[in-house]
């Protein structure tokens, strides 16, 4: 069974990005996968709500891919959520347009993994910081699959970035082909802590 995947890509400084750009490129050209660049589509920030809703309705799985900005998401992605996931459409009475779809976050993060632990500088895991995104999905009746997090991007070599990109592509293919083990993913702080564990090879 094939499921369609929409990657909502939001990077305010793509020209300066190494990791985010390479991750997005790794998913480019995959059958059943659409990459939708918000900053390219809306350079003035004027989100076309109806167009965005049509894209969401046309796909089974939504991936929010972005850099981790101040423990949260970039401003245009927040604007997108505020406008597109409206009351009566995505949640509330009659708001069931996204019910039973799946939601996943794919992040690039400058800080290392050790900084996002109870004893680390930031005191919480990235997964914990993403609680508002998770709850947004749940409010809309979506299945939250967790985050794919590339830590320590400022120090990664080109080879290391490419390996993360390979894992990202494998994850997307598994999601599309219904070979993703959500139960195992739920036990991980981030999905790519053990990509092999969450991908069924049947």
LINWORA-V572617 format. One record per backbone hydrogen bond with DSSP energy under -1.0 kcal/mol. CO is the residue of the C=O (numbers start at 0). NH is the residue of the N-H. E is the energy in kcal/mol with one decimal. If there is no record, write none. Layout:
{{CO & NH & E} {CO & NH & E}}
This chain:
{{3 & 59 & -1.2} {3 & 60 & -2.2} {4 & 33 & -2.7} {5 & 62 & -3.0} {6 & 8 & -1.0} {6 & 35 & -3.3} {7 & 64 & -2.0} {8 & 37 & -2.8} {12 & 15 & -1.3} {13 & 16 & -1.3} {17 & 21 & -2.0} {18 & 22 & -2.6} {19 & 23 & -2.2} {20 & 24 & -2.4} {21 & 25 & -1.8} {26 & 29 & -1.5} {29 & 32 & -1.7} {31 & 4 & -2.9} {33 & 6 & -3.3} {35 & 8 & -2.6} {36 & 40 & -2.3} {37 & 41 & -2.7} {41 & 44 & -1.6} {44 & 46 & -1.4} {46 & 48 & -1.1} {47 & 51 & -2.3} {48 & 52 & -2.3} {49 & 53 & -2.1} {50 & 54 & -1.9} {51 & 55 & -2.2} {52 & 56 & -2.6} {53 & 57 & -1.4} {55 & 58 & -1.4} {59 & 101 & -2.1} {60 & 5 & -3.0} {61 & 103 & -2.2} {62 & 7 & -3.0} {63 & 105 & -2.7} {64 & 9 & -2.7} {65 & 107 & -1.2} {68 & 71 & -1.3} {71 & 68 & -1.7} {73 & 77 & -1.8} {74 & 78 & -2.4} {75 & 79 & -2.3} {76 & 80 & -2.3} {77 & 81 & -2.6} {78 & 82 & -2.3} {79 & 83 & -2.9} {80 & 84 & -1.4} {83 & 85 & -2.0} {85 & 88 & -1.8} {85 & 89 & -2.9} {88 & 96 & -2.4} {90 & 87 & -3.6} {91 & 94 & -2.6} {93 & 95 & -1.5} {95 & 98 & -1.2} {97 & 100 & -2.0} {100 & 142 & -2.6} {101 & 61 & -3.0} {102 & 144 & -3.0} {103 & 63 & -2.7} {104 & 147 & -3.0} {105 & 65 & -2.1} {106 & 149 & -2.6} {107 & 67 & -2.7} {108 & 152 & -1.9} {110 & 151 & -2.2} {111 & 114 & -1.1} {112 & 115 & -1.6} {114 & 121 & -2.7} {116 & 119 & -1.1} {124 & 128 & -2.0} {125 & 129 & -1.6} {127 & 130 & -1.6} {129 & 133 & -2.6} {130 & 134 & -2.9} {131 & 135 & -1.9} {132 & 136 & -2.2} {133 & 137 & -2.3} {134 & 138 & -2.8} {135 & 139 & -1.4} {136 & 141 & -2.9} {137 & 140 & -1.8} {140 & 99 & -2.7} {142 & 102 & -3.0} {145 & 104 & -1.6} {146 & 190 & -3.4} {147 & 106 & -3.2} {149 & 108 & -2.8} {151 & 154 & -1.6} {156 & 160 & -2.3} {157 & 161 & -2.3} {158 & 162 & -1.8} {159 & 163 & -2.0} {160 & 164 & -2.2} {161 & 165 & -2.0} {162 & 166 & -2.1} {163 & 167 & -2.4} {164 & 168 & -2.4} {165 & 169 & -2.3} {166 & 170 & -2.4} {167 & 171 & -2.4} {168 & 172 & -2.5} {169 & 173 & -2.2} {170 & 174 & -2.5} {171 & 175 & -2.6} {172 & 176 & -2.4} {173 & 178 & -3.4} {174 & 177 & -1.1} {175 & 2 & -3.2} {178 & 199 & -3.7} {179 & 181 & -1.0} {180 & 184 & -2.0} {181 & 185 & -2.0} {183 & 186 & -1.2} {184 & 187 & -1.6} {189 & 192 & -2.2} {190 & 193 & -1.7} {197 & 180 & -3.1}}
